[in-house]
């Protein structure tokens, strides 16, 4: 094609500056003239500049629903309808950044749709039994309606995957999940990481750290329970989210456990950089924070499943535990304190390979290949 392609970028929702939003930011950097769309956009002015480069996201009908800023997840039954009402008819290339419904936008035969899939919807598939029984939806009669609707939503999720011309997975772990759920092949492109913003810290202090969004599947309570049994060892927990108050209450009475809440990037890097090890209790799709910790030269004590197996090296940059229990974490800590891992400088060098330049090169290669085969 001789004419310039018109590009649309579709993201599920903009509410916080999380891992998926950092990926979306880099996609926008690659296609700066693209228009951006989402279900909702409630970013602060500063986050809008950081993530959207000052752009305004065109939103769906859910943006105007009552209390959508705080309770948008309760509008889940309307997500498929809302995403299908976003009109992308005049665009040539659609790039979706999807962990929910963004990949479900409607396209026609003269368009190319490339989806960077952070994961098929977790609460529909792999983590259904972790989310639904523990949520407010478990209360009758809402439970019946939600379980019935989620069954229908699974059907829509699979059907809408056929609207994607090429899937990009954020890890081999997610590529397997895409294959299992959608029966589609995908190309693995690891998320962009600015490892240069996480400087090497050679001199470690005597504490451990955990950092994540405080939601159920992150299993932060396991680290808290482990350190309640290790009163002579210190744990700092970084992050905010729905589980914050519950976890703070769980840690109450244990002066060796600090809840630091949300930290700005510089403070975040400082805390994880000075830690003797980073505790990762969850089954991560990819796991950005463990790579950021390693960029600081901080080794990982991690659950041996998912993306952590792709971003760490056992007995060199990490010590693994194989059960999600406090006892397994305690055993791994004891093993870590006796182990001889790589030096902080060696761990930093390894983590530096996961950088944004690598992402840009590999991502644009997939897009260009898809375009050349279509136009």
C-alpha positions in Angstrom: 0.0 0.0 0.0 1.2 3.5 -0.9 -1.1 5.4 1.4 -0.3 5.8 5.1 -2.1 3.3 7.3 -4.6 4.6 9.8 -4.1 2.9 13.2 -6.4 2.3 16.1 -5.1 1.0 19.5 -7.8 -0.6 21.8 -7.1 -1.3 25.5 -9.6 -2.8 27.9 -9.7 0.1 30.4 -7.6 2.9 31.7 -7.9 3.2 35.5 -4.3 2.8 36.9 -0.7 2.7 35.6 -0.3 -1.1 35.8 1.7 -3.6 33.8 -0.7 -3.8 30.9 -0.9 -0.1 30.7 2.9 0.1 30.5 2.7 -2.2 27.5 0.0 -0.1 25.9 2.2 3.0 26.5 5.0 1.4 24.5 2.6 0.4 21.7 1.5 4.1 21.5 5.1 5.1 21.3 5.5 2.8 18.3 2.4 4.2 16.6 2.3 7.8 17.9 -0.4 8.9 15.4 -2.8 6.1 16.4 -6.2 6.8 17.9 -6.8 5.2 21.3 -10.0 3.4 22.4 -11.1 1.7 25.6 -14.2 0.7 27.6 -13.5 3.5 30.2 -10.8 6.0 30.9 -10.5 7.5 34.4 -6.7 8.2 34.4 -5.4 11.1 36.4 -3.8 13.9 34.4 -0.3 12.8 35.2 -1.0 9.2 34.3 -2.6 10.4 31.0 0.6 12.1 30.1 2.7 9.1 31.1 0.6 6.4 29.5 -1.4 8.1 26.7 1.2 10.8 25.9 -1.5 13.3 26.5 -4.0 11.6 24.1 -7.7 11.3 25.0 -9.0 7.8 24.8 -12.4 7.4 23.0 -14.5 5.4 25.5 -17.6 3.2 25.4 -21.1 3.7 26.8 -19.8 2.2 30.1 -17.9 5.5 30.8 -21.3 7.1 31.5 -22.8 4.4 33.6 -23.4 5.2 37.3 -20.4 4.8 39.6 -18.4 3.4 36.7 -15.1 4.8 38.0 -15.1 2.7 41.1 -17.4 -0.2 40.2 -16.8 -0.8 36.5 -16.1 -4.5 37.0 -19.7 -4.9 38.1 -20.7 -4.0 34.6 -19.1 -7.2 33.2 -22.3 -8.4 31.6 -22.2 -5.3 29.4 -18.6 -5.5 28.3 -19.0 -7.5 25.1 -21.9 -5.3 23.9 -19.9 -2.1 24.8 -16.7 -3.2 23.0 -18.7 -4.1 19.9 -20.2 -0.6 19.7 -16.8 1.0 19.2 -16.7 1.9 15.5 -13.3 1.2 13.9 -14.6 1.0 10.3 -12.2 3.6 8.9 -9.0 2.1 10.3 -6.5 -0.1 8.5 -4.6 -1.6 11.4 -6.2 -2.4 14.8 -3.9 -3.3 17.7 -5.7 -4.5 20.8 -4.0 -4.7 24.2 -6.3 -7.3 25.8 -6.8 -9.1 29.1 -10.5 -8.9 29.0 -12.6 -7.9 25.9 -10.5 -5.5 23.8 -9.8 -8.2 21.3 -13.5 -8.5 20.7 -13.8 -5.3 18.6 -15.6 -5.7 15.3 -13.4 -5.6 12.2 -14.0 -6.2 8.5 -12.0 -8.0 5.8 -9.9 -5.0 4.7 -8.5 -4.5 8.2 -5.7 -6.2 10.1 -6.2 -6.9 13.8 -3.1 -7.8 15.9 -3.8 -8.6 19.5 -1.2 -8.4 22.3 -2.8 -10.8 24.7 -1.8 -10.3 28.4 -4.1 -13.3 29.1 -7.4 -14.8 28.2 -9.9 -13.5 30.8 -8.6 -15.0 34.1 -11.9 -15.0 35.9 -13.5 -16.9 33.1 -10.9 -19.6 32.7 -7.8 -20.5 34.9 -8.8 -18.4 38.0 -12.6 -18.9 37.9 -12.6 -20.9 41.2 -10.3 -18.3 42.8 -12.4 -15.3 41.9 -16.1 -16.2 41.8 -16.6 -18.2 45.1 -14.7 -15.6 47.0 -16.5 -12.6 45.5 -19.7 -10.9 46.4 -21.2 -12.8 43.5 -21.1 -15.9 45.6 -24.2 -14.6 47.5 -27.5 -16.0 46.4 -29.3 -15.0 44.1 -26.6 -13.0 42.4 -24.5 -16.1 42.3 -26.8 -18.0 39.9 -27.1 -15.0 37.5 -23.3 -14.5 37.4 -22.4 -18.1 36.9 -25.0 -18.5 34.2 -23.8 -15.3 32.5 -20.1 -16.2 32.8 -20.9 -19.5 31.0 -22.3 -17.3 28.1 -19.4 -15.0 28.3 -16.9 -17.9 27.8 -18.7 -18.6 24.5 -18.4 -15.0 23.4 -14.7 -14.9 24.4 -13.9 -17.9 22.2 -16.0 -16.7 19.3 -14.5 -13.2 19.4 -11.0 -14.7 19.3 -11.7 -15.4 15.6 -11.7 -11.7 14.9 -8.0 -11.5 15.6 -5.6 -12.0 12.6 -2.5 -12.5 14.8 -2.0 -13.1 18.5 1.0 -12.0 20.4 1.5 -13.6 23.8 3.4 -11.9 26.7 5.1 -15.2 27.6 5.2 -18.9 26.7 2.9 -19.5 29.6 0.2 -17.3 28.0 0.9 -18.8 24.6 -0.1 -22.1 26.0 -3.2 -20.6 27.6 -4.2 -19.0 24.2 -3.7 -22.4 22.6 -5.8 -24.1 25.2 -8.7 -21.6 25.3 -8.8 -20.2 21.7 -7.1 -23.0 19.8 -4.8 -20.4 18.2 -1.1 -20.1 17.7 0.7 -17.0 19.0 4.1 -15.3 18.8 5.8 -14.7 22.2 7.0 -11.1 22.7 8.0 -10.4 26.3 6.6 -7.1 27.8 8.8 -3.9 27.5 10.8 -3.3 30.7 12.8 -0.2 31.4 15.4 -2.0 33.4 17.6 1.1 33.3 15.2 2.8 35.7 16.0 0.1 38.3 19.7 0.7 39.1 21.9 -2.0 40.4 22.2 -2.0 44.2 25.2 -4.1 45.4 24.8 -3.5 49.1 21.6 -5.2 50.4 19.8 -4.6 53.6 18.4 -7.2 56.0 14.8 -7.4 54.8 12.7 -9.2 52.2 10.1 -7.5 49.9 6.9 -8.4 48.1 5.4 -6.1 45.5 2.2 -6.5 43.5 -1.4 -5.4 43.0 -3.2 -6.6 46.1 -5.8 -8.9 44.6 -6.6 -12.5 45.6 -4.6 -14.4 43.0 -1.3 -12.7 44.0 -1.4 -14.7 47.2 0.4 -12.1 49.3 -1.3 -13.5 52.4 1.1 -16.5 52.1 4.1 -14.3 52.5 2.5 -12.6 55.5 1.7 -15.9 57.2 5.2 -17.1 56.5 6.8 -14.1 58.1 4.4 -14.2 61.1 6.2 -17.4 61.9 9.6 -15.8 61.2 9.6 -12.9 63.7 13.3 -12.3 63.4 13.1 -11.7 59.7 11.6 -8.5 58.1 9.1 -8.2 55.2 8.1 -5.1 53.3 5.0 -5.3 51.2 4.5 -2.8 48.4 1.2 -2.3 46.7 -2.4 -1.3 46.9 -5.7 -2.9 45.9 -8.9 -4.5 47.1 -7.1 -6.8 49.5 -5.1 -4.1 51.2 -7.3 -3.7 54.4 -7.6 -7.5 54.7 -3.9 -8.0 54.4 -3.1 -5.1 56.8 -5.4 -6.7 59.4 -3.6 -10.1 58.8 -0.2 -8.5 59.4 -1.4 -6.6 62.5 0.6 -7.6 65.6 3.7 -8.5 63.6 6.1 -5.6 63.8 8.5 -7.4 61.4 5.9 -6.9 58.6 5.5 -3.5 57.0 2.6 -2.5 54.6 4.0 0.3 52.5 1.1 0.7 50.1 1.6 2.3 46.7 5.0 3.7 46.0 6.1 6.0 43.2 8.6 4.5 40.8 11.8 5.9 42.4 10.8 4.8 45.9 9.6 1.5 44.5 13.0 0.9 42.9 14.8 1.9 46.0 12.9 -0.5 48.3 13.2 -3.5 46.0 16.8 -2.7 45.2 17.9 -2.7 48.8 16.1 -6.0 49.7 18.0 -9.2 50.2 15.3 -11.0 48.1 12.0 -10.5 46.4 9.1 -12.9 47.4 6.8 -13.9 44.6 3.9 -16.1 45.8 1.6 -16.0 42.8 1.2 -17.9 39.5 2.3 -15.1 37.2 1.4 -14.8 33.6 4.8 -13.1 33.0 5.6 -11.1 36.1 7.1 -7.7 35.6 8.1 -7.0 39.2 10.4 -10.0 39.6 12.3 -8.8 36.5 12.5 -5.2 37.9 13.8 -6.7 41.1 16.5 -8.6 39.3 17.5 -5.5 37.4 18.4 -4.1 40.8 20.5 -7.2 41.5 17.9 -8.6 43.9 17.3 -12.3 43.7 13.9 -14.0 43.7 12.2 -16.5 46.0 9.4 -17.5 43.7 6.5 -20.0 43.1 7.8 -22.4 40.5 5.0 -21.9 37.9 4.1 -19.6 35.1 6.2 -16.7 33.9 8.7 -16.8 36.7 10.1 -19.9 35.1 10.8 -17.8 32.0 12.3 -14.8 33.7 14.5 -16.3 36.4 17.2 -19.0 36.6 16.9 -21.5 39.4 19.9 -21.5 41.8 21.4 -18.6 39.9 19.0 -15.7 40.1 16.2 -17.5 42.1 15.2 -20.1 44.7 11.9 -21.8 43.9 9.2 -23.3 46.1 6.7 -25.7 44.6 3.6 -25.3 46.8 1.6 -22.2 47.6 1.8 -22.5 51.4 3.5 -20.5 54.1 5.6 -23.5 55.0 7.0 -23.8 51.5 8.0 -20.1 51.5 9.7 -20.6 54.9 11.6 -23.6 53.5 12.7 -21.6 50.5 13.9 -18.7 52.6 16.0 -21.1 54.7 17.4 -22.6 51.5 18.1 -19.1 50.1 20.0 -18.0 53.2 22.3 -21.0 52.7 22.6 -20.8 48.9 25.3 -19.2 46.8 23.5 -17.4 43.9 24.9 -15.1 41.3 26.3 -11.8 42.4 24.0 -8.7 42.3 25.9 -7.5 39.2 25.4 -10.8 37.4 21.7 -10.9 38.2 21.4 -7.3 37.0 23.1 -8.1 33.7 20.8 -11.1 33.1 17.6 -9.0 33.8 18.8 -6.2 31.4 18.0 -8.5 28.4 14.3 -7.9 29.1 14.2 -4.3 27.8 11.9 -2.1 25.8 14.2 -2.1 22.7 13.8 -5.8 22.4 10.0 -5.4 22.7 9.8 -2.7 20.0 11.9 -4.8 17.5 9.9 -8.1 18.1 6.5 -6.4 18.2 6.8 -4.4 15.0 8.2 -7.5 13.2 5.0 -9.4 13.9 2.8 -6.5 12.9 4.8 -5.9 9.6 4.6 -9.6 8.7 0.9 -9.6 9.3 0.4 -6.4 7.2 2.6 -7.7 4.3 0.6 -10.9 4.1 -2.7 -9.1 4.1 -2.2 -6.0 1.9 
